[in-house]
Amino acid sequence: MAVTLSAPRLAELLGPLDHAGPAYREIADRVRLLVVDGRVADGSRLPSERELATALGVSRTTTTRVYAELRESGLLHSRQGSGSIVRVPIGISSTSSLIVTPDHSGTIALTYAAPVGPPGLARAFEAAATKLPGLLATTGYLPDGLPVLREVLAQRYTDSGLPTDPDQIVVTSGAMGAISLLARSLLSPGQRVVVEGLSYPHAHDSFRAAGARLSALPVGRSPWDTEALSSLLASAPHRAAYLIPDFHNPTAAVMTDDERTTWARELRRHDVVPIVDESLREINLDGIELPPPFATYDPRALLIGSSSKAYWGGLRVGWIRAPRDAVMPLIQARMMDDLGSSAFDQLVLSELFTEGDRTAAAGRSRLRAARDHLVAELARQLPDVHAPCPPGGLSLWVTLPERMSSRLTSAAARHGLLLTPGPRFFSHAGAAGERHVRLPYNQSHEVMTEAVTRLRMAYDEVLGGSRTTETTTPRSASTLEMIA
């Protein structure tokens, strides 16, 4: 049964119009972006043209043209008596574009902040393969994780100043598997979760899917306004709080020792469980001194880690470091969906951890050079944008000179460059985020130079008010292979 999206809700998601060109094209482009991002799901029923026109304050003629354009692109199917239903074409996802380019193989996707495999990763796979016979002698069902990996992870936490036993580790399918598991096991429909007002959107989606009500902090100079946190917790009961204190996604900010102390105190005082995403903690490109893991401030904290950020996006291994009394409920909840992550991938990660820091260091070196190259290219080709150089993490959080992120994303897609618009990272819908865009530095120097060139063309197009439909032909796939 199709889920009906009300006109006020769709208008909220679309945000205020910029009126930089025909309104129908701006609205149609923004609807496409909402579908690509997953904020409007396949099968959703859109409001009537008249209702949407009223909610947006535009003419009925405008919304009629919007729906006609969406139908022409194959994104919307309308039938008398059934309304207009979103139908995402097969093969289209957030790694491709609903604004089609002639040569998909030449598309550059900057929609995911995950690294390519670093030098030395293949050695870990080869070493793991030699131990495969022993692994095959087991059932392979490991709802808590491969014992050798749990031992290594526990030792790493202990070495960082947080004493941990292997039985406090639950291995998951990536960090998202950990977040989804925590959402399902901790939250009941209607319970509130404190979140950063600017954060990793898929985590927030998981909490909403579990029926949680999100209480977003205001977005300011820091993602962690402690005064706002105190007021928020005093206003209503909250079950949990989700935060990214180390190289925050997308800003790369680092929570200070004082902020962690205050947050831990306030969360304990109000009996709120901290869910702490530390999946970017290992991406310390400049070797800055980080405060200890959050669980040293609050032992109740559930820490999330991941191999995808430090090593390779295709190595789908994450984990939760939990208090002992939380482990069994997590395992029981997990077994309702799956019986364990890939045993071989866990074996590979164990090899990576026990070899020393060689492979991870090689990956950081590559990312550091890529970061510096992207910063330099932006300064050379787009001096009007503000792109601070972060000490860690996987992306730049770029500030644009005016509200243009959604328009820039749409224009960039016509030039074969896929971006995630700034509003996607904000918990509050509307105009928030239109002055920002996230740019991962996870590809080769050549590809990133070409990406900035395409971004500059899109930028010039948007600022010039041009709405050309002529597409720039990307270079060959051999030099511009899409890497998500």
C-alpha positions in Angstrom: 0.0 0.0 0.0 1.4 3.4 -1.0 2.4 5.8 1.7 0.8 9.2 1.0 3.1 12.2 1.4 1.0 15.3 2.5 1.5 18.6 0.7 2.8 20.4 3.8 5.3 17.6 4.4 6.5 17.6 0.8 6.8 21.4 0.9 8.8 21.2 4.1 11.2 18.7 2.5 11.5 20.9 -0.7 12.3 24.0 1.3 11.9 27.6 0.3 12.3 28.2 -3.5 15.2 30.2 -4.7 13.4 31.5 -7.8 16.6 31.3 -9.8 14.9 30.3 -13.1 11.6 28.6 -13.9 9.9 27.5 -10.6 8.6 24.2 -12.1 12.2 23.1 -13.0 13.5 24.0 -9.6 10.7 22.0 -7.9 11.1 19.1 -10.2 14.9 19.0 -9.6 14.4 19.1 -5.9 11.9 16.2 -6.0 14.4 14.2 -7.9 17.0 14.9 -5.3 14.6 13.8 -2.5 14.1 10.5 -4.3 17.8 10.0 -4.9 18.5 10.7 -1.2 15.8 8.3 -0.1 13.8 11.0 1.7 10.9 10.3 -0.7 10.6 6.5 -1.0 9.8 4.4 -4.0 6.0 3.9 -4.0 5.2 7.1 -2.2 1.9 8.8 -3.3 2.5 12.5 -3.9 -0.2 15.1 -3.0 -2.4 16.4 -5.7 -1.2 19.2 -8.0 -3.7 21.6 -6.4 -2.6 20.7 -2.8 1.1 21.1 -3.6 0.5 24.4 -5.3 -1.3 25.7 -2.2 1.4 24.5 0.1 4.2 26.0 -2.0 2.4 29.2 -2.8 2.8 28.7 -6.6 0.2 28.4 -9.3 -1.5 25.2 -10.3 0.0 25.6 -13.7 3.5 25.3 -12.1 2.8 22.1 -10.2 1.1 20.6 -13.3 4.3 21.2 -15.2 6.3 19.7 -12.3 4.3 16.5 -12.4 4.4 16.4 -16.2 8.2 16.6 -16.2 8.5 13.9 -13.5 6.2 11.6 -15.5 8.2 12.3 -18.7 11.4 11.3 -16.9 9.8 8.0 -15.7 9.9 8.9 -12.1 6.2 9.5 -11.5 3.2 7.4 -12.6 -0.2 8.9 -12.5 -3.5 7.1 -12.8 -7.1 8.4 -12.5 -8.3 7.5 -9.0 -4.9 6.4 -7.7 -3.0 9.6 -7.7 0.6 10.2 -8.6 3.0 7.4 -7.4 6.8 7.6 -7.3 8.4 4.8 -9.2 12.2 4.6 -9.2 13.5 3.1 -12.4 15.4 -0.2 -11.9 19.2 0.5 -11.5 18.7 4.0 -10.3 20.0 4.7 -6.8 22.0 7.3 -4.9 25.1 6.2 -6.7 23.6 7.1 -10.1 21.6 10.0 -11.3 18.0 10.6 -12.1 19.2 13.4 -14.4 20.7 11.1 -17.0 24.0 11.7 -18.6 24.8 10.1 -22.0 27.7 8.0 -20.6 27.1 6.7 -17.1 30.5 5.1 -17.1 32.1 8.5 -17.1 30.0 9.8 -14.1 32.0 10.9 -11.0 30.2 10.0 -7.8 31.0 12.1 -4.7 28.0 10.8 -2.8 29.8 8.4 -0.5 32.7 9.1 1.9 34.4 5.8 1.9 38.0 5.1 0.8 39.3 2.9 -2.0 41.4 -0.1 -0.8 44.8 1.1 0.5 48.1 -0.6 -0.5 48.6 -3.7 1.5 44.9 -4.7 1.7 45.4 -7.5 -0.7 48.0 -9.0 1.6 45.5 -9.2 4.4 43.1 -11.1 2.1 45.9 -13.5 1.1 46.9 -14.1 4.7 43.3 -14.7 5.7 42.9 -17.2 2.8 45.6 -19.4 4.3 43.5 -19.7 7.5 40.3 -20.4 5.6 40.4 -24.2 6.2 40.1 -23.7 9.9 37.3 -21.2 9.5 35.4 -23.7 7.2 35.6 -26.3 9.9 33.1 -24.1 11.9 29.4 -23.5 11.2 30.2 -19.9 10.3 27.2 -18.7 12.4 28.8 -16.0 14.6 26.1 -13.7 16.0 28.6 -12.1 18.4 31.6 -12.2 16.0 34.7 -14.2 15.2 36.5 -14.8 18.6 39.9 -13.8 17.3 38.5 -10.5 16.0 36.7 -9.8 19.3 39.9 -10.4 21.2 41.9 -8.0 19.0 39.2 -5.3 19.2 39.0 -5.6 23.0 42.8 -5.3 23.2 42.7 -2.1 21.1 40.2 -0.5 23.4 42.3 -1.6 26.4 45.4 -0.1 24.9 43.6 3.2 24.3 42.8 3.4 28.1 39.4 1.8 28.1 39.7 -1.7 29.7 37.5 -4.1 27.6 36.9 -7.8 27.5 36.2 -9.7 24.3 32.7 -10.6 25.5 31.9 -6.8 25.4 32.3 -6.8 21.6 29.4 -7.6 19.2 30.5 -7.7 15.5 28.0 -6.3 13.0 27.7 -5.8 9.2 29.4 -2.4 9.1 28.6 0.7 11.2 25.2 1.0 9.7 24.5 -2.6 10.9 25.5 -1.5 14.4 23.3 1.6 14.3 20.3 -0.2 13.0 20.8 -3.0 15.6 21.0 -0.4 18.4 17.9 1.4 17.1 15.9 -1.8 17.1 17.0 -3.1 20.4 17.0 0.1 22.5 14.0 2.1 21.1 10.3 1.7 21.3 7.9 3.7 19.1 7.5 7.3 20.4 10.6 7.4 22.5 12.8 10.4 22.0 16.5 10.4 20.8 18.8 13.4 21.1 20.7 14.0 17.8 23.0 16.6 16.4 21.1 19.0 14.2 23.7 18.4 11.5 24.9 14.8 11.2 25.0 11.5 9.4 21.5 11.2 7.8 21.3 7.4 7.5 21.7 7.0 11.2 18.8 9.4 11.8 16.8 7.4 9.2 17.4 4.2 11.2 16.1 5.8 14.4 13.0 7.1 12.6 12.4 3.7 11.2 12.4 2.3 14.7 9.6 4.8 15.6 11.8 7.2 17.5 11.1 10.9 17.8 14.3 12.9 17.0 15.2 15.9 19.2 17.7 17.9 17.2 20.2 20.3 18.7 20.5 23.7 17.1 23.3 24.1 14.5 25.9 26.5 15.5 29.7 26.8 15.7 29.8 23.3 17.3 27.5 20.4 16.7 27.4 19.9 20.5 25.7 22.9 22.2 25.9 21.9 25.8 23.4 24.5 27.0 20.9 23.4 24.4 21.4 19.8 25.5 20.6 20.6 29.1 17.4 22.4 28.1 16.4 19.7 25.8 16.9 16.9 28.4 15.0 18.9 31.0 12.0 19.5 28.7 11.1 15.8 28.2 12.3 12.2 28.8 14.7 10.9 26.3 15.8 7.3 25.8 19.1 7.8 23.9 21.5 10.2 22.4 23.4 9.7 19.1 26.6 11.6 18.5 29.8 11.6 16.4 32.4 13.2 18.5 35.5 12.3 16.5 35.9 14.0 13.1 32.2 14.6 13.0 30.3 13.7 9.8 30.1 16.0 7.9 31.9 18.9 9.6 35.0 17.0 10.8 34.7 18.8 14.2 36.2 17.1 17.3 34.4 17.2 20.6 36.6 18.6 23.3 37.4 17.0 26.6 35.2 19.6 28.4 32.3 19.0 26.1 32.6 15.2 26.6 32.6 15.7 30.4 29.5 17.9 30.3 27.6 15.6 27.9 28.4 12.5 29.9 27.3 14.3 33.1 24.0 15.5 31.6 23.2 12.1 29.9 23.8 10.2 33.2 21.7 12.8 35.1 18.7 12.2 32.9 19.3 8.5 32.3 19.9 8.8 28.6 21.9 6.1 26.9 24.8 7.4 24.7 25.1 5.9 21.3 28.6 7.1 20.2 29.6 6.6 16.6 33.5 6.4 16.6 33.7 5.0 13.0 35.8 8.0 11.9 38.1 8.1 14.9 40.9 6.2 13.1 41.0 8.7 10.2 43.3 11.0 12.1 45.2 12.4 9.1 47.2 15.1 10.9 47.9 13.0 14.1 46.1 15.4 16.4 45.6 14.4 20.0 42.1 13.1 20.6 40.3 12.8 23.9 39.8 9.2 25.2 36.8 7.1 23.9 33.5 8.4 25.2 33.0 5.3 27.4 35.8 6.5 29.7 33.5 9.5 30.5 30.3 7.4 30.7 30.6 3.6 31.1 27.0 3.2 29.9 28.1 4.4 26.4 27.6 2.1 23.4 30.6 2.6 21.1 30.3 2.0 17.3 33.4 1.2 15.2 33.9 0.2 11.5 36.5 -1.1 9.1 34.9 0.6 6.1 36.3 4.1 6.9 39.8 3.1 8.0 40.4 0.5 5.3 37.9 -0.1 2.5 34.2 0.5 1.9 33.8 -3.1 0.7 35.1 -4.6 3.9 31.7 -4.7 5.6 32.6 -5.2 9.3 31.5 -3.0 12.1 31.2 -3.6 15.8 29.7 -2.4 19.1 31.6 -2.1 22.3 28.9 -2.4 25.0 28.6 -2.7 28.8 28.3 -6.4 29.7 24.7 -6.2 30.7 23.8 -4.9 27.2 25.5 -7.6 25.2 23.0 -10.4 25.4 20.0 -8.3 24.5 21.9 -7.0 21.5 22.8 -10.5 20.3 19.2 -11.7 20.8 17.9 -8.7 18.9 20.4 -9.3 16.1 19.5 -12.9 15.7 16.0 -11.9 14.6 17.5 -10.5 11.4 20.7 -12.4 10.7 23.1 -14.8 12.3 26.4 -12.9 11.8 28.6 -10.9 9.6 30.8 -12.4 6.9 33.2 -14.7 8.7 35.9 -14.3 6.0 35.7 -10.5 6.2 36.2 -10.7 9.9 39.2 -12.9 9.4 40.7 -10.3 7.0 40.1 -7.5 9.5 41.8 -9.6 12.2 44.9 -9.8 9.9 44.9 -6.1 9.3 44.8 -5.3 13.0 47.5 -7.8 13.9 50.0 -6.7 11.2 50.6 -3.4 12.9 49.5 -0.1 11.5 51.1 -0.4 8.0 48.0 -0.7 5.9 46.0 1.8 7.9 48.9 4.3 7.7 49.2 3.8 4.0 45.5 4.6 3.6 45.8 7.7 5.8 48.8 8.9 3.7 46.8 8.5 0.5 43.8 10.3 2.0 46.0 13.1 3.4 47.4 13.8 -0.1 43.9 13.6 -1.6 42.6 16.0 0.9 45.3 18.5 0.3 44.9 18.2 -3.5 41.1 18.8 -3.3 41.6 21.9 -1.1 44.2 23.3 -3.5 41.9 22.6 -6.5 39.0 24.3 -4.9 41.1 27.3 -4.1 42.4 27.5 -7.7 39.1 26.9 -9.5 36.4 28.1 -7.0 38.0 30.8 -4.8 34.6 32.0 -3.7 33.8 28.9 -1.7 35.1 28.4 1.8 36.7 24.9 2.2 38.5 24.5 5.6 41.2 21.8 5.7 40.0 19.3 8.3 42.6 17.4 10.5 40.8 14.1 9.9 37.8 12.4 8.5 36.9 11.7 4.8 35.4 14.8 3.4 35.4 18.6 3.2 32.4 20.6 4.5 32.3 23.4 2.0 30.5 26.7 2.5 29.0 28.3 -0.6 28.6 32.1 -1.0 24.8 31.9 -1.2 21.9 29.4 -0.8 22.5 27.2 -3.8 23.3 23.6 -2.7 20.2 21.9 -4.2 20.5 23.9 -7.5 24.3 23.2 -7.6 23.7 19.5 -7.1 21.1 19.4 -9.9 23.4 21.3 -12.2 26.4 19.2 -11.3 24.5 16.0 -12.3 24.0 17.4 -15.8 27.8 17.7 -16.0 28.3 14.1 -14.9 29.1 14.9 -11.2 27.0 13.4 -8.4 26.8 15.2 -5.1 24.8 15.0 -1.9 23.1 18.4 -1.3 23.8 20.1 2.1 20.2 19.9 3.4 20.4 16.0 3.5 22.7 16.3 6.5 20.4 18.6 8.5 17.7 17.1 10.8 15.5 20.1 10.2 13.9 20.3 6.8 13.6 23.5 4.9 16.3 26.0 4.0 18.9 24.5 6.3 22.0 23.4 4.5 21.5 25.3 1.3 24.9 27.1 1.8 26.8 23.8 2.2 27.9 20.8 0.3 30.0 17.8 1.3 32.9 16.8 -0.9 34.7 13.5 -0.1 38.3 13.2 -1.0 38.3 9.5 -1.7 39.4 9.3 -5.4 42.6 9.9 -7.4 44.0 13.3 -8.0 43.1 13.2 -11.6 39.5 12.4 -10.9 39.2 15.0 -8.2 40.6 17.7 -10.5 38.0 16.8 -13.1 35.3 16.7 -10.4 36.2 20.3 -9.4 36.2 21.4 -13.0 32.7 20.0 -13.4 31.7 21.6 -10.1 33.0 24.9 -11.4 30.9 24.6 -14.6 27.8 23.8 -12.5 28.6 26.7 -10.2 29.0 29.1 -13.1 25.7 27.8 -14.5 23.8 28.4 -11.3 25.2 31.8 -10.6 24.6 32.8 -14.2 21.0 31.8 -13.9 21.5 29.5 -16.9 19.2 26.5 -17.1 20.8 24.8 -20.1 19.9 21.3 -20.8 22.9 20.6 -22.9 25.1 18.0 -21.1 28.8 18.1 -20.9 30.3 14.8 -22.2 32.4 13.2 -19.5 35.8 11.8 -20.2 36.3 8.1 -20.9 35.6 5.5 -18.2 39.2 4.4 -18.2 40.3 7.6 -16.5 37.1 8.5 -14.7 35.8 5.2 -13.2 33.0 5.8 -10.8 34.0 5.0 -7.2 31.2 5.2 -4.6 
